[in-house]
Amino acid sequence: MMFECYGCPEHFECPECFECFECFDPFTHKVWVGKLNILMTKDNFYELIISRCCCSFHVILIKHSFGAVICIPNVEVCCKLSSLSDVLVNQKSLARHIADVDAITIATALEHLADLYDFEEGEL
């Protein structure tokens, strides 16, 4: 099994870092590290920077009466989300608009955000 790793060496010491995994086929795995920077939180609004080795995304996360929406202005993407911890559904939703590696990174960051803030069922 081949393993490629991308990211900061201190990622295990930084509580705002997370690991993302993508499996291309049963024989090859790629692993990379992303960084989550929380710029602002207010009520049902979150402004974040999510980055991986070579790019970053300005993310606006909004909870509304019927669910949640993610907006990524620097790539002109806005779409509905599942619960933050549902990486697979969020990844598929995002992958309609951006590259798979970026969709996985952002979906995993959202899961990490849910863990950091201990969101309950029914919350963003």
Residue frames relative to the residue before (quaternion, step in Angstrom):
aa qw qx qy qz dx dy dz
M 1.0000 0.0000 0.0000 0.0000 0.00 0.00 0.00
M 0.2870 -0.7590 0.5599 0.1675 3.60 -0.81 0.99
F 0.1135 -0.7821 0.6114 0.0413 3.56 -1.09 0.77
E 0.0176 -0.7618 0.6473 0.0189 3.57 -0.87 0.92
C 0.1029 -0.8057 0.5824 0.0332 3.56 -0.89 0.89
Y 0.0558 -0.7811 0.6219 0.0035 3.54 -0.95 0.94
G 0.6097 0.5908 -0.4058 0.3384 3.59 -0.99 0.68
C 0.7121 -0.4658 0.3256 0.4123 3.49 -1.37 0.07
P 0.4968 -0.6800 0.4419 0.3090 3.62 -0.91 0.83
E 0.6968 0.4731 -0.2799 0.4608 3.60 1.14 -0.52
H 0.3020 0.8136 -0.4701 0.1610 3.60 1.24 0.23
F 0.6392 0.5250 -0.3526 0.4375 3.63 1.06 -0.48
E 0.6720 0.4900 -0.2954 0.4702 3.60 1.19 -0.44
C 0.6791 0.4831 -0.2781 0.4776 3.57 1.19 -0.44
P 0.3579 -0.7720 0.4768 0.2205 3.64 -0.44 1.12
E 0.6672 0.5011 -0.3151 0.4522 3.61 1.17 -0.32
C 0.5829 0.5527 -0.3893 0.4508 3.60 1.25 0.03
F 0.0908 -0.7813 0.6158 0.0462 3.54 -1.20 0.50
E 0.3667 -0.7065 0.5513 0.2500 3.55 -1.19 0.35
C 0.1703 -0.7599 0.6200 0.0957 3.55 -1.12 0.75
F 0.1319 -0.7927 0.5906 0.0736 3.56 -1.03 0.68
E 0.0093 -0.7796 0.6262 0.0080 3.55 -1.06 0.75
C 0.1609 -0.7823 0.5965 0.0790 3.55 -0.82 0.95
F 0.2643 -0.7906 0.5360 0.1334 3.58 -0.55 1.18
D 0.7626 -0.1212 0.0970 0.6280 3.55 1.09 -0.77
P 0.7120 -0.4754 0.2835 0.4321 3.63 -1.16 0.22
F 0.7243 0.4587 -0.2494 0.4503 3.60 1.15 -0.48
T 0.7738 0.2986 -0.1514 0.5378 3.63 1.17 -0.44
H 0.0387 -0.7771 0.6282 0.0076 3.57 -0.94 0.94
K 0.1211 -0.7552 0.6363 0.1008 3.57 -1.10 0.69
V 0.1010 -0.7832 0.6129 0.0267 3.55 -1.01 0.87
W 0.0788 0.7853 -0.6126 0.0433 3.57 -0.96 0.79
V 0.3788 -0.7124 0.5503 0.2148 3.53 -1.29 0.40
G 0.1458 -0.7757 0.6094 0.0751 3.53 -1.03 0.83
K 0.3053 -0.7356 0.5758 0.1848 3.56 -1.28 0.30
L 0.1824 -0.7649 0.6134 0.0731 3.52 -1.01 0.92
N 0.0169 -0.7785 0.6272 -0.0143 3.58 -0.72 1.08
I 0.2334 -0.7732 0.5778 0.1181 3.56 -0.66 1.13
L 0.2339 -0.8058 0.5339 0.1047 3.57 -0.48 1.23
M 0.7989 -0.1118 0.1222 0.5782 3.57 0.95 -0.89
T 0.0375 -0.7536 0.6545 0.0483 3.52 -1.21 0.64
K 0.1454 0.7664 -0.6172 0.1027 3.55 -1.03 0.78
D 0.8302 -0.1081 0.0182 0.5466 3.55 -0.64 1.18
N 0.8031 -0.2252 0.1972 0.5151 3.61 -0.52 -1.17
F 0.5830 0.5713 -0.3465 0.4622 3.57 1.23 0.53
Y 0.0047 -0.7818 0.6229 -0.0257 3.57 -0.94 0.97
E 0.1019 -0.7623 0.6363 0.0604 3.54 -1.00 0.87
L 0.0139 -0.8323 0.5469 -0.0891 3.56 -0.62 1.20
I 0.1904 -0.6793 0.6766 0.2111 3.48 -1.42 0.17
I 0.0660 -0.7726 0.6315 0.0023 3.56 -0.78 1.10
S 0.0566 0.8263 -0.5557 0.0731 3.57 -0.67 1.06
R 0.1502 -0.7163 0.6699 0.1247 3.46 -1.41 0.37
C 0.8361 -0.2896 0.1148 0.4514 3.58 -1.26 0.06
C 0.8506 0.1960 -0.0740 0.4823 3.61 0.75 -0.90
C 0.8009 0.1865 -0.1233 0.5555 3.62 1.16 0.03
S 0.1471 -0.7699 0.6109 0.1116 3.52 -1.30 0.30
F 0.2406 -0.7666 0.5856 0.1078 3.51 -1.26 0.59
H 0.3147 -0.6948 0.6174 0.1924 3.53 -1.03 0.91
V 0.0518 -0.8329 0.5496 -0.0399 3.58 -0.48 1.22
I 0.1026 -0.7502 0.6515 0.0472 3.52 -1.04 0.91
L 0.1082 -0.7999 0.5901 -0.0118 3.52 -0.70 1.19
I 0.0022 -0.8198 0.5696 -0.0586 3.58 -0.68 1.09
K 0.2264 -0.7348 0.6240 0.1391 3.54 -0.97 0.92
H 0.0294 -0.7919 0.6099 -0.0039 3.56 -0.97 0.88
S 0.7801 -0.3822 0.2335 0.4368 3.56 -1.29 0.06
F 0.7855 0.3296 -0.1571 0.4996 3.59 1.04 -0.70
G 0.8016 -0.1813 0.1090 0.5592 3.61 1.19 0.29
A 0.5350 -0.5987 0.4743 0.3611 3.54 -0.98 -0.88
V 0.1806 -0.7613 0.6171 0.0832 3.52 -1.26 0.61
I 0.1739 -0.7454 0.6324 0.1193 3.53 -1.14 0.71
C 0.0869 -0.7653 0.6367 0.0375 3.54 -1.01 0.89
I 0.0725 -0.7672 0.6373 0.0106 3.55 -0.97 0.95
P 0.2401 -0.8444 0.4592 0.1361 3.57 0.23 1.29
N 0.6792 0.5183 -0.3282 0.4030 3.62 0.89 -0.78
V 0.7437 0.2771 -0.2285 0.5639 3.63 1.24 -0.10
E 0.4461 -0.7392 0.4101 0.2939 3.57 1.33 0.37
V 0.4357 0.6734 -0.4669 0.3726 3.56 0.89 1.05
C 0.0899 0.7455 -0.6578 0.0588 3.52 -1.10 0.81
C 0.2006 0.7885 -0.5631 0.1447 3.60 -0.73 1.00
K 0.6063 -0.5616 0.4438 0.3464 3.50 -1.37 0.42
L 0.2460 -0.7667 0.5782 0.1319 3.56 -1.17 0.69
S 0.4260 -0.5907 0.6052 0.3214 3.46 -1.40 0.31
S 0.7190 -0.3169 0.2765 0.5534 3.62 -1.08 -0.47
L 0.6375 -0.5674 0.3562 0.3805 3.59 -1.09 0.63
S 0.7005 0.4797 -0.2770 0.4499 3.58 1.02 -0.69
D 0.5809 0.5762 -0.3801 0.4314 3.61 1.24 -0.08
V 0.1845 -0.8419 0.5012 0.0771 3.55 0.36 1.32
L 0.6828 0.5181 -0.3033 0.4163 3.59 0.79 -0.98
V 0.6873 0.4669 -0.2880 0.4761 3.60 0.82 -0.95
N 0.6668 0.4936 -0.3053 0.4675 3.60 0.93 -0.87
Q 0.6214 0.5387 -0.3348 0.4600 3.57 1.04 -0.78
K 0.6758 0.4906 -0.2995 0.4614 3.59 0.86 -0.92
S 0.6306 0.5341 -0.3214 0.4625 3.55 1.04 -0.77
L 0.7000 0.4594 -0.2573 0.4824 3.58 0.91 -0.94
A 0.6445 0.5602 -0.3203 0.4102 3.60 1.02 -0.81
R 0.5307 0.6018 -0.4168 0.4272 3.60 1.23 -0.16
H 0.7750 0.3599 -0.1478 0.4980 3.56 1.22 -0.60
I 0.7956 0.1741 -0.0691 0.5761 3.59 1.13 -0.63
A 0.6971 -0.4684 0.3362 0.4261 3.58 -1.28 0.26
D 0.6390 -0.5598 0.3758 0.3702 3.57 -1.13 0.70
V 0.6569 0.5199 -0.3249 0.4388 3.59 0.86 -0.93
D 0.6709 0.4761 -0.2947 0.4862 3.60 1.03 -0.75
A 0.6279 0.5334 -0.3304 0.4605 3.58 1.03 -0.77
I 0.6570 0.4967 -0.3056 0.4777 3.59 0.97 -0.84
T 0.6427 0.5258 -0.3232 0.4540 3.58 0.95 -0.86
I 0.6976 0.4618 -0.2785 0.4718 3.59 0.83 -0.95
A 0.6520 0.5083 -0.3243 0.4597 3.62 0.91 -0.83
T 0.6608 0.4890 -0.3067 0.4797 3.59 1.01 -0.77
A 0.6104 0.5413 -0.3432 0.4654 3.58 1.08 -0.68
L 0.6441 0.5176 -0.3209 0.4629 3.59 1.01 -0.78
E 0.6206 0.5196 -0.3323 0.4842 3.56 1.07 -0.74
H 0.6490 0.5128 -0.3081 0.4701 3.57 0.98 -0.87
L 0.6218 0.5361 -0.3294 0.4663 3.59 1.03 -0.78
A 0.6378 0.5196 -0.3179 0.4713 3.59 0.99 -0.85
D 0.6531 0.5036 -0.3077 0.4746 3.60 1.02 -0.80
L 0.6505 0.5330 -0.3153 0.4397 3.59 0.95 -0.88
Y 0.7810 0.3245 -0.1526 0.5114 3.55 0.94 -0.95
D 0.3550 -0.7745 0.4665 0.2376 3.59 1.30 0.11
F 0.0558 0.8243 -0.5567 0.0863 3.57 0.74 1.08
E 0.3377 -0.7287 0.5599 0.2039 3.55 -1.02 0.81
E 0.6749 -0.4625 0.3719 0.4386 3.57 -1.30 0.28
G 0.7685 0.3121 -0.2546 0.4972 3.56 -0.94 0.89
E 0.6305 0.4823 -0.3484 0.4985 3.59 1.24 -0.20
L 0.6920 -0.4381 0.3579 0.4485 3.52 -1.33 0.20
